[in-house]
Amino acid sequence: MVLEYYNGNKLSTRITVDYLTESVSIVNYTDDLIDRAFGINTTPTFEDYENFLESRCFPRTRDHLKIILKDLNLDFYEPIEIIKKTEGRLAEDDMYLKIVEE
């Protein structure tokens, strides 16, 4: 899977993930650590990747979680599936994710 992390229309990080081997590689396109998907970390682990995805989703503890998931046509909380629906957009910033290859 290949994901691209953007700040507005500016590509910040390209993330390549192999779910079979649980390996992650990235290419950063900005020197601004705040705009990078993993900040200063240039060799993220699969766990770092999973934490990053979850950070781009609404919290697992959110009130009315089941209603929100139903609105997204999801049966359970799975960050990558939420990202597919929401692009990881949050109200607090202009960052978002595009899945360019599954």
Secondary structure, DSSP 8 states (H G I E B T S, - for coil): -EEEEEETTEEEEEEEEETTTTEEEEEE--S-TTTSTTTT-SS--HHHHHHHHHHTS--TT-TTHHHHHHHTT-SS--HHHHHHHHTT--TT-SEEEEEEE-
